Amino acid sequence: MAQRRVLVIDDSTETQQLLAELVLEPSGYRPIAALDGEEGLRLALQEQPDLIILDMQLPKMDGLEVLRALRQRNVDIPVIFLTIQDSAELVVEAFRLGVRDYVIKPFSLQEMQEAIRRALAAARLREERDQLMQQLLEANQQLQRQLQELNAIYAIGRSVTSLLDLNRVLNRVVEAAVYLASAEEGMLLLLDSESGELYLRAAKDVDAKVARNLRVPVDDSTAGRAIRMDRPVFLTGERAKVATGYLVKALLYVPLRVPERGVIGVLGVANRESERPFSERDIHLLSALADYAAIAIENARLFEAVEVERAKLEAILREAQEAIIVVDEENTILLCNTAARAALGLGEADLSHCSVDEVIPHPILREMFVQVRETGRAKHGEVSLEDGRTFNAQLTPIEGVGRVLVMQDITHLKELDRIKSEFVSTVSHDLRTPLTTILGYVELLPRVGPVNELQREFISRVQESMQTITDLISDLLDIGRIEAGLDLEMSPCDLREVIEKAIREFQPLAEEKKQDLRWQPPDALPLVLGNPRRLRQVVDNLIDNAIKYTHEGGWIAVEATEEDGHVVVRVADNGIGIPLAQQPYIFDRFYRVESDETADIRGTGLGLAIVKSVIEKHNGRVWVESRPGVGSVFTFVLPAFED
Ligand code: ADP
């Protein structure tokens, strides 16, 4: 540590000598002597000693005047005041003027040594404290700055995720870049991949004229270099001029990077006046901001793409011929297209946020919404409106959305169907009479004269074909009547009886084909509400098919059970089976599986259509499980009858 210097201002050379030789020098301090006040003041200002020992009475300027003069000049050197007994007022005044300690003359050497040590220790402490304060102040300032930066970046981050207005986000990013880097201006340039140029997308304090025409080639610009090299570029001094085509003294560009799309532009700051170069810290700050800008740009791009798709979809839904209503999980309307409004007479009112219960006046539709909400399963039904129109309605749950109702106006199809059925039944009726006549005469042929073997065979073929036509006509008449809801008087009936009668009737046919027709009667079976004649027709058709489509020597097993309040009937066989691809169609009218195995089997293709119609009229379901070469199981389910 440098030698400490003590200025002694005292007109007594003895005191000077005493202090210098016996107190200061032995303790390692360097004495500086002043014999009057003026000299003392001058040396104090000039030498800036570590301590002043100041006598009260001095020539030219007394001790208090020296103190005042020092105070006026803001000199903060610790002072020990030398005074004499009984001068309390003077001492008080001296303390007011900043004196730290005083010693009364005559003093002992030890007393003086103590006072000097105390004063210097206090001064050192003060110095250290000042230094510490200074350091604290600086640390605090730095913390404040970092806090501001963090706040700014946080605010930008929040606005990036909350604002969908890209212009505002990008302008904020550029403003923050200028502010945080203490720059004079800032800009965000985006890459126009078609022209290979960068154009100005957002700017802060950039000269308006420059901003208007700012387009720079990627190949030949500093901003372009940040893109080409995919890292920050910064220039200072002379070289910076070339960079943007106008005079700047420092500039910094950082690339804007989007995952999977690479670099899409640059964020830059520049100084035109100040020589202050940009630092590593500025690079970090700008890079963080550039990331936010890139996220905002990407979000906006994705949002726009989604928006375009959404608008397209909305237009398609709006203009679709089908009536469409989309509801959320709570059955609150999200969308109701023009066709739906027209179909249900809902007018032009805004229906969003209304419940289907309030809006849709048709109980059948409302019930469908309730059921699908409860079961979570799609529902399909025909809805007849009071004005005579009929709709085919399909209500389907959509995960994450709610449910969608699609309705097609099938009024004209229903009408066509009715006309067709009427036509078929009229024609069938009218055909029966001539057919009966033909059959009668064909049957008579052998009786009216001898027929040879070939003629007999021809007659039998004619009879077989006539039988097919007769079957077809009766099936057609049947299906027409069933669909029209005729002959369907319902009463509680025992399916066990129905099945047993059918088994008895088909047994000879099965035996003829050496087939085992099995029936295991259940211990008990609930009744069903149905039409015994039609249900018998169902069982007959299924057993008939099973016998027809099973080879000689095969088996057919019929069973009936009760399951969950339903009667379940299964007709199984180990016959030829049905290919999976054909299974959905076999209940359609006139559909027959065409294969080598079925070629010689007679049929109209109406048997299963009749089965389906009858079962559905009884509120039941029918389906098939089958494997070619293994066999088939036809199952129908009817609700059990409850009194
Ligand atoms: P069809 O009069 O032709 O028997 P159906 O409507 O009764 O008409 O049956 C439609 C088609 O389903 C049949 O042509 C046949 O190909 C197939 N099919 C019906 N039952 C069976 C079965 N038990 N085994 C194999 N195929 C069957």
Boltz pocket constraint, residues with backbone or C-beta under 6 A from the ligand:
constraints:
  - pocket:
      binder: B
      contacts: [[A, 541], [A, 542], [A, 545], [A, 546], [A, 547], [A, 549], [A, 550], [A, 573], [A, 575], [A, 576], [A, 577], [A, 578], [A, 586], [A, 587], [A, 588], [A, 591], [A, 592], [A, 593], [A, 594], [A, 598], [A, 602], [A, 603], [A, 604], [A, 605], [A, 606], [A, 607], [A, 608], [A, 609], [A, 632]]
      max_distance: 6.0
